[in-house]
Amino acid sequence: MRRCGLVLMVVIGLCGGAVAQGAPKFRALAFYSEKVERDHVDFAHAALKFYADAAKRDGFELVTTMNWDDLNAENLKQYQLVVWLDDFPATQAQRTAFEQYMKGGGGWLGFHIAAYNDEGTKWPWFVSFLGGGVFEGNNWPPLPATLVVEARNHAVTKGLPESFVAPANEWYSWNPSPRANTEVKVLLSLAASNYPLGFKDTLTGGDVPVVWTNTRYRMLYLNMGHGDRIFTDAVQNKLLEQAMVWVGTKR
C-alpha cells in the first residue's frame, strides 16, 4: 500500500485531494523517475502539477508513482490509462505486463524519452507499438520549434491553430518515420521552416512527426518532455490536456 508523502500521489478523493462530483471519467497511473536526466525530472515535476490541476477540471483520477514494479498485471487492472513521463520499464516482467495491458485494451500516454529506443533496447514489440520508428537523431540545445497541426478535426487537436511555436524542447527524429506505417495517424509534425534546427546537434530536414497514435492501440505519443519550459504556452497546454482526456476516455 502506498503512503502519501513517500511516493508522490495526486489522487482526486485520496490523500486530501479535491473530490470530483460522481464517478471519475477514468483512472490514470503516471510513472516517473528521479534518477534520470535532470531536464527530464524537471519536466516530470511540472507535468505532475499540470495534470493534477487538469484532473480537477476534467473529472479524472490521477495516481503517480516512482515504483516501476507497479507496472504489473494485478495493479494495472485498476487503471484505464498508463502515463510514462520521463522513463520507461527496465525489466522483462514490467515490459510483459505493459504489453499484455495494451493488447487487452489499456491506454498509454508517453512523453519524449518514453519512446526512446535503439539497438540496445531489444524490445521489438515496443518498436512495433510505436509504429516502427527507431530513434535517429535530435537537435541540441533544446529550442522552440514551429509545429504544424495536421489533424485539425481530431479531439486531441480541437481548437488549435494550423501551426504554433512550441516551447524549447529536444526534438527527436525517427527512422523510418512513423508516418510510413499505414496504421499510424500523425497529428503534429515539425514545420519545414525550422530547418536547420540545432547548433551542436542539428536536424537538417525530413519528415519529423512529434505527436501520433498507432490506431491498433489506445495510445498517443508526444515528443514534448525536455526541461521546465514545456508548460509555458497556452496553445500547447491545450494540446497536452486534451491528449490526456482523449486517451483516458477513448474506448
Contacts in CASP RR format, 6 or more apart in sequence:
PFRMAT RR
TARGET T0000
AUTHOR 0000-0000-0000
METHOD contacts of the structure
MODEL  1
MRRCGLVLMVVIGLCGGAVAQGAPKFRALAFYSEKVERDHVDFAHAALKF
YADAAKRDGFELVTTMNWDDLNAENLKQYQLVVWLDDFPATQAQRTAFEQ
YMKGGGGWLGFHIAAYNDEGTKWPWFVSFLGGGVFEGNNWPPLPATLVVE
ARNHAVTKGLPESFVAPANEWYSWNPSPRANTEVKVLLSLAASNYPLGFK
DTLTGGDVPVVWTNTRYRMLYLNMGHGDRIFTDAVQNKLLEQAMVWVGTK
R
2 9 0 8 1.000
2 65 0 8 1.000
4 14 0 8 1.000
4 15 0 8 1.000
7 64 0 8 1.000
7 65 0 8 1.000
7 66 0 8 1.000
7 67 0 8 1.000
8 48 0 8 1.000
8 64 0 8 1.000
8 65 0 8 1.000
8 66 0 8 1.000
9 15 0 8 1.000
9 63 0 8 1.000
9 64 0 8 1.000
9 65 0 8 1.000
10 17 0 8 1.000
10 48 0 8 1.000
10 51 0 8 1.000
10 52 0 8 1.000
10 55 0 8 1.000
10 62 0 8 1.000
10 63 0 8 1.000
10 64 0 8 1.000
11 17 0 8 1.000
11 61 0 8 1.000
11 62 0 8 1.000
11 63 0 8 1.000
12 18 0 8 1.000
12 19 0 8 1.000
12 20 0 8 1.000
12 24 0 8 1.000
12 55 0 8 1.000
12 56 0 8 1.000
12 59 0 8 1.000
12 60 0 8 1.000
12 61 0 8 1.000
12 62 0 8 1.000
13 19 0 8 1.000
13 20 0 8 1.000
13 61 0 8 1.000
14 61 0 8 1.000
14 63 0 8 1.000
18 56 0 8 1.000
20 55 0 8 1.000
20 56 0 8 1.000
20 59 0 8 1.000
20 60 0 8 1.000
20 61 0 8 1.000
24 59 0 8 1.000
24 60 0 8 1.000
24 61 0 8 1.000
25 58 0 8 1.000
25 59 0 8 1.000
25 60 0 8 1.000
25 245 0 8 1.000
25 248 0 8 1.000
25 249 0 8 1.000
26 60 0 8 1.000
26 61 0 8 1.000
26 79 0 8 1.000
26 80 0 8 1.000
26 81 0 8 1.000
26 248 0 8 1.000
26 249 0 8 1.000
27 60 0 8 1.000
27 61 0 8 1.000
27 63 0 8 1.000
27 78 0 8 1.000
27 79 0 8 1.000
27 80 0 8 1.000
27 81 0 8 1.000
28 51 0 8 1.000
28 60 0 8 1.000
28 61 0 8 1.000
28 62 0 8 1.000
28 63 0 8 1.000
28 79 0 8 1.000
28 80 0 8 1.000
28 81 0 8 1.000
28 82 0 8 1.000
28 83 0 8 1.000
28 109 0 8 1.000
28 244 0 8 1.000
28 248 0 8 1.000
29 63 0 8 1.000
29 64 0 8 1.000
29 65 0 8 1.000
29 70 0 8 1.000
29 75 0 8 1.000
29 76 0 8 1.000
29 78 0 8 1.000
29 79 0 8 1.000
29 81 0 8 1.000
29 82 0 8 1.000
29 83 0 8 1.000
30 47 0 8 1.000
30 48 0 8 1.000
30 51 0 8 1.000
30 62 0 8 1.000
30 63 0 8 1.000
30 64 0 8 1.000
30 65 0 8 1.000
30 82 0 8 1.000
30 83 0 8 1.000
30 84 0 8 1.000
30 85 0 8 1.000
31 64 0 8 1.000
31 65 0 8 1.000
31 66 0 8 1.000
31 68 0 8 1.000
31 70 0 8 1.000
31 71 0 8 1.000
31 82 0 8 1.000
31 83 0 8 1.000
31 84 0 8 1.000
31 85 0 8 1.000
31 87 0 8 1.000
32 41 0 8 1.000
32 44 0 8 1.000
32 47 0 8 1.000
32 48 0 8 1.000
32 64 0 8 1.000
32 65 0 8 1.000
32 66 0 8 1.000
32 84 0 8 1.000
32 85 0 8 1.000
32 86 0 8 1.000
32 87 0 8 1.000
33 40 0 8 1.000
33 41 0 8 1.000
33 44 0 8 1.000
33 66 0 8 1.000
33 68 0 8 1.000
33 86 0 8 1.000
33 87 0 8 1.000
34 41 0 8 1.000
34 44 0 8 1.000
34 66 0 8 1.000
36 86 0 8 1.000
36 87 0 8 1.000
36 113 0 8 1.000
37 86 0 8 1.000
37 113 0 8 1.000
39 142 0 8 1.000
39 170 0 8 1.000
39 226 0 8 1.000
39 227 0 8 1.000
39 228 0 8 1.000
40 86 0 8 1.000
40 87 0 8 1.000
40 112 0 8 1.000
40 113 0 8 1.000
40 225 0 8 1.000
40 226 0 8 1.000
40 227 0 8 1.000
41 86 0 8 1.000
42 227 0 8 1.000
42 228 0 8 1.000
43 85 0 8 1.000
43 86 0 8 1.000
43 111 0 8 1.000
43 112 0 8 1.000
43 225 0 8 1.000
43 226 0 8 1.000
43 227 0 8 1.000
43 228 0 8 1.000
43 230 0 8 1.000
44 85 0 8 1.000
44 86 0 8 1.000
45 228 0 8 1.000
46 227 0 8 1.000
46 228 0 8 1.000
46 230 0 8 1.000
46 231 0 8 1.000
47 85 0 8 1.000
47 111 0 8 1.000
47 225 0 8 1.000
47 230 0 8 1.000
47 231 0 8 1.000
48 64 0 8 1.000
48 85 0 8 1.000
50 231 0 8 1.000
50 237 0 8 1.000
50 240 0 8 1.000
50 241 0 8 1.000
51 62 0 8 1.000
51 83 0 8 1.000
51 244 0 8 1.000
52 62 0 8 1.000
54 60 0 8 1.000
54 241 0 8 1.000
54 244 0 8 1.000
54 245 0 8 1.000
55 61 0 8 1.000
55 62 0 8 1.000
57 241 0 8 1.000
58 241 0 8 1.000
58 244 0 8 1.000
58 245 0 8 1.000
60 244 0 8 1.000
60 245 0 8 1.000
60 248 0 8 1.000
63 79 0 8 1.000
68 87 0 8 1.000
68 89 0 8 1.000
68 90 0 8 1.000
68 91 0 8 1.000
68 94 0 8 1.000
69 91 0 8 1.000
69 93 0 8 1.000
69 94 0 8 1.000
71 82 0 8 1.000
71 89 0 8 1.000
71 94 0 8 1.000
71 97 0 8 1.000
71 98 0 8 1.000
72 93 0 8 1.000
72 94 0 8 1.000
72 97 0 8 1.000
73 97 0 8 1.000
73 100 0 8 1.000
73 101 0 8 1.000
76 82 0 8 1.000
76 97 0 8 1.000
76 98 0 8 1.000
76 101 0 8 1.000
76 106 0 8 1.000
80 106 0 8 1.000
80 107 0 8 1.000
80 248 0 8 1.000
81 106 0 8 1.000
81 107 0 8 1.000
81 108 0 8 1.000
81 109 0 8 1.000
81 244 0 8 1.000
81 247 0 8 1.000
81 248 0 8 1.000
82 98 0 8 1.000
82 101 0 8 1.000
82 106 0 8 1.000
82 107 0 8 1.000
82 108 0 8 1.000
82 109 0 8 1.000
83 108 0 8 1.000
83 109 0 8 1.000
83 110 0 8 1.000
83 111 0 8 1.000
83 244 0 8 1.000
84 108 0 8 1.000
84 109 0 8 1.000
84 110 0 8 1.000
84 111 0 8 1.000
84 114 0 8 1.000
85 110 0 8 1.000
85 111 0 8 1.000
85 114 0 8 1.000
86 111 0 8 1.000
86 112 0 8 1.000
86 113 0 8 1.000
86 114 0 8 1.000
86 225 0 8 1.000
87 113 0 8 1.000
87 114 0 8 1.000
88 113 0 8 1.000
88 114 0 8 1.000
88 116 0 8 1.000
89 95 0 8 1.000
89 98 0 8 1.000
95 123 0 8 1.000
95 126 0 8 1.000
98 108 0 8 1.000
99 125 0 8 1.000
99 126 0 8 1.000
99 129 0 8 1.000
101 107 0 8 1.000
102 108 0 8 1.000
102 129 0 8 1.000
102 217 0 8 1.000
102 218 0 8 1.000
102 219 0 8 1.000
105 217 0 8 1.000
105 218 0 8 1.000
106 217 0 8 1.000
106 218 0 8 1.000
107 217 0 8 1.000
107 218 0 8 1.000
107 219 0 8 1.000
107 247 0 8 1.000
107 248 0 8 1.000
107 250 0 8 1.000
108 217 0 8 1.000
108 218 0 8 1.000
108 219 0 8 1.000
108 220 0 8 1.000
108 247 0 8 1.000
109 219 0 8 1.000
109 220 0 8 1.000
109 222 0 8 1.000
109 243 0 8 1.000
109 244 0 8 1.000
109 247 0 8 1.000
109 248 0 8 1.000
110 219 0 8 1.000
110 220 0 8 1.000
110 221 0 8 1.000
110 222 0 8 1.000
111 221 0 8 1.000
111 222 0 8 1.000
111 223 0 8 1.000
111 224 0 8 1.000
111 225 0 8 1.000
112 169 0 8 1.000
112 170 0 8 1.000
112 172 0 8 1.000
112 222 0 8 1.000
112 223 0 8 1.000
112 224 0 8 1.000
112 225 0 8 1.000
112 226 0 8 1.000
113 225 0 8 1.000
113 226 0 8 1.000
114 221 0 8 1.000
115 130 0 8 1.000
115 135 0 8 1.000
115 172 0 8 1.000
115 221 0 8 1.000
115 223 0 8 1.000
116 135 0 8 1.000
116 172 0 8 1.000
117 123 0 8 1.000
117 126 0 8 1.000
117 127 0 8 1.000
117 130 0 8 1.000
117 133 0 8 1.000
117 134 0 8 1.000
117 135 0 8 1.000
118 134 0 8 1.000
118 135 0 8 1.000
121 127 0 8 1.000
127 133 0 8 1.000
127 134 0 8 1.000
129 214 0 8 1.000
129 217 0 8 1.000
129 219 0 8 1.000
130 178 0 8 1.000
130 214 0 8 1.000
130 221 0 8 1.000
131 178 0 8 1.000
131 181 0 8 1.000
131 183 0 8 1.000
131 184 0 8 1.000
131 214 0 8 1.000
132 174 0 8 1.000
132 176 0 8 1.000
132 178 0 8 1.000
132 181 0 8 1.000
133 174 0 8 1.000
133 175 0 8 1.000
133 176 0 8 1.000
133 177 0 8 1.000
133 178 0 8 1.000
134 174 0 8 1.000
134 175 0 8 1.000
135 172 0 8 1.000
135 173 0 8 1.000
135 174 0 8 1.000
136 172 0 8 1.000
136 173 0 8 1.000
136 174 0 8 1.000
136 175 0 8 1.000
137 172 0 8 1.000
137 173 0 8 1.000
137 201 0 8 1.000
137 203 0 8 1.000
138 170 0 8 1.000
138 171 0 8 1.000
138 172 0 8 1.000
138 173 0 8 1.000
138 201 0 8 1.000
138 203 0 8 1.000
139 170 0 8 1.000
139 171 0 8 1.000
139 197 0 8 1.000
139 198 0 8 1.000
139 201 0 8 1.000
139 202 0 8 1.000
139 203 0 8 1.000
140 170 0 8 1.000
140 198 0 8 1.000
140 199 0 8 1.000
140 200 0 8 1.000
140 201 0 8 1.000
141 168 0 8 1.000
141 170 0 8 1.000
141 198 0 8 1.000
141 199 0 8 1.000
141 200 0 8 1.000
142 168 0 8 1.000
142 169 0 8 1.000
142 170 0 8 1.000
142 226 0 8 1.000
142 227 0 8 1.000
142 229 0 8 1.000
143 168 0 8 1.000
143 169 0 8 1.000
143 171 0 8 1.000
143 197 0 8 1.000
143 198 0 8 1.000
144 165 0 8 1.000
144 166 0 8 1.000
144 167 0 8 1.000
144 168 0 8 1.000
144 169 0 8 1.000
145 165 0 8 1.000
145 166 0 8 1.000
145 169 0 8 1.000
145 171 0 8 1.000
145 190 0 8 1.000
145 191 0 8 1.000
145 194 0 8 1.000
145 197 0 8 1.000
146 163 0 8 1.000
146 164 0 8 1.000
146 165 0 8 1.000
146 166 0 8 1.000
146 190 0 8 1.000
146 191 0 8 1.000
146 193 0 8 1.000
146 194 0 8 1.000
147 163 0 8 1.000
147 164 0 8 1.000
147 165 0 8 1.000
147 166 0 8 1.000
147 188 0 8 1.000
147 189 0 8 1.000
147 190 0 8 1.000
147 191 0 8 1.000
147 210 0 8 1.000
148 162 0 8 1.000
148 163 0 8 1.000
148 188 0 8 1.000
148 189 0 8 1.000
148 190 0 8 1.000
148 191 0 8 1.000
149 157 0 8 1.000
149 160 0 8 1.000
149 161 0 8 1.000
149 162 0 8 1.000
149 163 0 8 1.000
149 164 0 8 1.000
149 187 0 8 1.000
149 188 0 8 1.000
150 186 0 8 1.000
150 187 0 8 1.000
150 188 0 8 1.000
150 189 0 8 1.000
151 157 0 8 1.000
151 185 0 8 1.000
151 186 0 8 1.000
151 187 0 8 1.000
151 188 0 8 1.000
152 160 0 8 1.000
152 162 0 8 1.000
154 185 0 8 1.000
154 187 0 8 1.000
155 242 0 8 1.000
155 245 0 8 1.000
155 246 0 8 1.000
156 187 0 8 1.000
156 211 0 8 1.000
156 220 0 8 1.000
156 239 0 8 1.000
156 242 0 8 1.000
156 243 0 8 1.000
156 246 0 8 1.000
157 187 0 8 1.000
157 188 0 8 1.000
157 239 0 8 1.000
157 242 0 8 1.000
158 242 0 8 1.000
159 238 0 8 1.000
160 235 0 8 1.000
160 238 0 8 1.000
160 239 0 8 1.000
161 235 0 8 1.000
163 191 0 8 1.000
164 233 0 8 1.000
164 235 0 8 1.000
164 236 0 8 1.000
165 233 0 8 1.000
166 224 0 8 1.000
166 233 0 8 1.000
166 236 0 8 1.000
167 229 0 8 1.000
167 230 0 8 1.000
167 231 0 8 1.000
167 232 0 8 1.000
167 233 0 8 1.000
167 236 0 8 1.000
168 226 0 8 1.000
168 227 0 8 1.000
168 229 0 8 1.000
169 223 0 8 1.000
169 224 0 8 1.000
169 225 0 8 1.000
169 226 0 8 1.000
169 227 0 8 1.000
169 229 0 8 1.000
169 230 0 8 1.000
170 226 0 8 1.000
171 190 0 8 1.000
171 197 0 8 1.000
171 203 0 8 1.000
171 208 0 8 1.000
171 210 0 8 1.000
171 223 0 8 1.000
172 208 0 8 1.000
172 223 0 8 1.000
173 203 0 8 1.000
173 206 0 8 1.000
173 208 0 8 1.000
174 208 0 8 1.000
174 209 0 8 1.000
177 206 0 8 1.000
177 207 0 8 1.000
177 208 0 8 1.000
177 209 0 8 1.000
178 184 0 8 1.000
178 186 0 8 1.000
178 209 0 8 1.000
178 212 0 8 1.000
178 214 0 8 1.000
179 186 0 8 1.000
179 207 0 8 1.000
179 209 0 8 1.000
179 212 0 8 1.000
181 214 0 8 1.000
183 214 0 8 1.000
183 215 0 8 1.000
183 216 0 8 1.000
184 209 0 8 1.000
184 212 0 8 1.000
184 213 0 8 1.000
184 214 0 8 1.000
184 215 0 8 1.000
185 212 0 8 1.000
185 213 0 8 1.000
185 215 0 8 1.000
186 209 0 8 1.000
186 211 0 8 1.000
186 212 0 8 1.000
187 211 0 8 1.000
187 212 0 8 1.000
187 213 0 8 1.000
188 209 0 8 1.000
188 210 0 8 1.000
188 211 0 8 1.000
188 239 0 8 1.000
189 207 0 8 1.000
189 208 0 8 1.000
189 209 0 8 1.000
189 210 0 8 1.000
190 197 0 8 1.000
190 203 0 8 1.000
190 208 0 8 1.000
190 210 0 8 1.000
192 205 0 8 1.000
192 206 0 8 1.000
194 203 0 8 1.000
195 203 0 8 1.000
195 204 0 8 1.000
195 205 0 8 1.000
195 206 0 8 1.000
196 202 0 8 1.000
196 203 0 8 1.000
196 204 0 8 1.000
196 205 0 8 1.000
197 203 0 8 1.000
209 223 0 8 1.000
210 222 0 8 1.000
210 223 0 8 1.000
210 224 0 8 1.000
211 220 0 8 1.000
211 221 0 8 1.000
211 222 0 8 1.000
211 223 0 8 1.000
211 239 0 8 1.000
211 243 0 8 1.000
212 220 0 8 1.000
212 221 0 8 1.000
213 219 0 8 1.000
213 220 0 8 1.000
213 221 0 8 1.000
218 247 0 8 1.000
218 248 0 8 1.000
218 250 0 8 1.000
218 251 0 8 1.000
219 247 0 8 1.000
220 243 0 8 1.000
220 246 0 8 1.000
220 247 0 8 1.000
222 239 0 8 1.000
222 240 0 8 1.000
222 243 0 8 1.000
224 230 0 8 1.000
224 236 0 8 1.000
224 240 0 8 1.000
230 236 0 8 1.000
230 240 0 8 1.000
231 237 0 8 1.000
231 240 0 8 1.000
END
